[in-house]
Amino acid sequence: MNGAAFFDVDGTLIEKPSLECRFFRRLRHEGKISATNCIAWLREAVRLAPNGLTNVLQGNKAYLRGIRATGLRAYRAASGAPFFPEAAERVARHASNGERIVLVSGTPEFLAAEVANGLQRELMKRNLMVEIHVCATRLEEKAGVGQGRCWDSRCSRSEGNRCLVVCGEMEIKSGAVCRVWG
């Protein structure tokens, strides 16, 4: 590997609205979001508010509490999200240079993984076979049911910043070059 290229998903690779907004809308359309979920989200928003609006918007996954993770058609929210044409081209250029491709996002990991799968299909059209790594929000589940909490700290930009620090360390140790888009 010659290095790594890090791409933010929402607004850099995928057009707005964000993946999580698309997912929320699909869940509502499917009737999976109840009044109880909304109240749980509001309660968590009040708890997170002293840490700032960003924490409320990015770290609050309480609306997913009690939703069964398997078999949701809403997972397809990511597969219908259009890539910016120049973004797919930029990823292809980095991949053809032998650079590792890493998607960094505050969106739930399973949605970012769907974007990675779509991006891999785009790259295959260009005869590029690459593994795409995902650094995104892991959600806590018990017996396949969402708990409305993050499993780890990937809900905030700090996790994306940690990925970049690791990349910087790799660059210093190996002479590899890291590029960040988004």
C-alpha positions in Angstrom: 0.0 0.0 0.0 1.2 3.5 -0.9 -0.9 5.2 1.8 -4.5 5.9 2.6 -7.2 8.2 1.4 -9.9 9.1 4.0 -13.4 10.1 2.8 -16.3 11.5 4.8 -19.5 9.9 3.6 -22.2 12.6 4.0 -21.7 15.6 1.8 -18.4 14.4 0.3 -19.3 11.1 -1.3 -23.1 11.1 -1.0 -25.5 13.9 -1.8 -27.6 15.4 1.0 -29.8 14.6 2.9 -27.5 12.5 5.1 -27.7 8.8 5.2 -29.0 8.9 8.8 -31.8 11.3 7.7 -32.7 9.0 4.8 -32.7 6.0 7.2 -34.9 7.8 9.8 -37.4 8.7 7.0 -37.5 5.1 5.8 -38.1 3.9 9.4 -40.9 6.4 9.8 -42.4 5.4 6.5 -42.3 1.7 7.5 -44.0 2.6 10.8 -41.0 1.5 13.0 -40.6 4.8 14.8 -43.1 5.1 17.6 -44.0 8.0 19.9 -42.0 6.1 22.6 -38.9 6.3 20.3 -39.4 10.1 19.9 -39.8 10.6 23.7 -36.6 8.6 24.2 -34.8 10.7 21.7 -36.0 14.0 23.4 -35.0 12.6 26.8 -31.5 11.8 25.5 -31.2 15.2 23.8 -31.8 16.9 27.1 -29.1 14.7 28.7 -26.6 15.5 25.9 -27.5 19.2 25.6 -24.8 20.5 28.0 -22.2 18.9 25.7 -23.4 21.0 22.8 -25.7 20.7 19.8 -23.3 18.6 17.8 -23.4 15.9 20.5 -27.2 16.0 20.5 -27.4 15.6 16.7 -24.6 13.1 16.2 -24.5 11.2 19.4 -28.2 10.7 20.0 -29.4 7.3 18.6 -32.2 6.8 21.1 -34.8 6.8 18.3 -33.5 3.3 17.4 -34.3 1.9 20.8 -36.4 -1.3 20.5 -36.1 -1.6 16.7 -35.2 -5.1 15.5 -32.0 -4.9 13.4 -32.7 -7.7 11.0 -34.9 -7.6 8.0 -35.4 -3.8 7.9 -36.1 -2.5 4.4 -34.8 0.8 5.6 -31.3 -0.5 5.4 -31.7 0.1 1.7 -31.7 3.8 2.4 -28.0 3.8 1.7 -28.2 1.9 -1.5 -30.4 4.5 -3.1 -28.2 7.5 -2.1 -26.6 9.0 -5.1 -22.8 9.4 -5.2 -21.4 12.7 -6.4 -19.9 11.8 -9.8 -16.6 13.5 -9.1 -16.4 11.7 -5.7 -16.5 8.2 -7.3 -13.8 9.3 -9.8 -11.6 10.7 -7.0 -11.9 7.4 -5.0 -11.1 5.5 -8.2 -8.0 7.6 -8.7 -6.7 7.0 -5.2 -7.5 3.2 -5.5 -5.7 3.0 -8.8 -2.6 4.5 -7.1 -2.7 1.6 -4.6 -3.9 3.7 -1.7 -6.1 2.2 1.0 -9.6 3.7 0.9 -11.2 4.5 4.3 -14.7 5.9 4.8 -15.1 7.9 8.0 -18.6 8.8 9.2 -20.8 9.5 12.2 -23.6 7.6 10.6 -24.4 4.0 11.8 -21.8 1.5 10.7 -24.3 -0.7 8.8 -25.3 2.3 6.6 -21.7 3.3 5.9 -21.0 -0.3 5.0 -23.7 -0.2 2.4 -22.1 2.9 0.9 -18.8 1.0 0.9 -20.5 -1.9 -1.0 -21.9 0.6 -3.5 -18.6 2.2 -4.0 -16.9 -1.1 -4.5 -19.5 -1.8 -7.3 -18.6 1.5 -8.9 -14.9 0.7 -8.7 -15.5 -2.7 -10.2 -17.0 -1.0 -13.3 -13.6 0.6 -13.6 -11.8 -2.8 -13.2 -10.6 -1.9 -9.7 -10.9 -4.5 -7.0 -10.2 -2.9 -3.6 -11.2 -3.4 -0.1 -12.9 -0.3 1.5 -12.5 0.1 5.2 -15.2 1.8 7.3 -14.8 3.8 10.5 -18.4 4.6 11.6 -20.8 4.5 14.6 -21.3 1.1 16.1 -24.7 0.8 17.7 -25.4 -1.4 20.8 -27.8 -4.3 20.2 -29.1 -7.1 22.5 -30.6 -10.2 20.7 -30.8 -8.3 17.5 -32.8 -5.4 19.0 -31.4 -1.8 19.0 -30.7 -0.3 22.4 -30.6 3.3 21.2 -27.0 3.7 22.4 -23.6 3.8 20.8 -21.4 0.8 21.3 -18.3 2.9 21.2 -17.2 6.5 20.8 -17.6 6.6 17.0 -20.7 8.8 17.3 -18.7 11.9 17.3 -16.2 13.6 15.1 -13.5 12.6 17.7 -13.5 9.1 16.3 -12.9 10.4 12.8 -10.1 12.6 14.2 -8.6 9.4 15.9 -8.6 7.7 12.5 -6.7 10.6 11.1 -4.1 10.5 13.9 -3.5 6.8 13.2 -3.1 7.6 9.6 -0.6 10.4 10.5 1.4 7.9 12.6 1.4 5.4 9.7 2.6 8.2 7.4 5.5 9.0 9.7 6.5 5.4 10.3 6.2 4.1 6.8 6.6 7.1 4.6 3.1 6.5 3.3 1.0 9.4 2.2 -2.5 10.0 3.7 -5.1 12.2 2.1 -8.3 13.4 3.7 -11.4 14.4 1.7 -14.4 15.9 3.4 
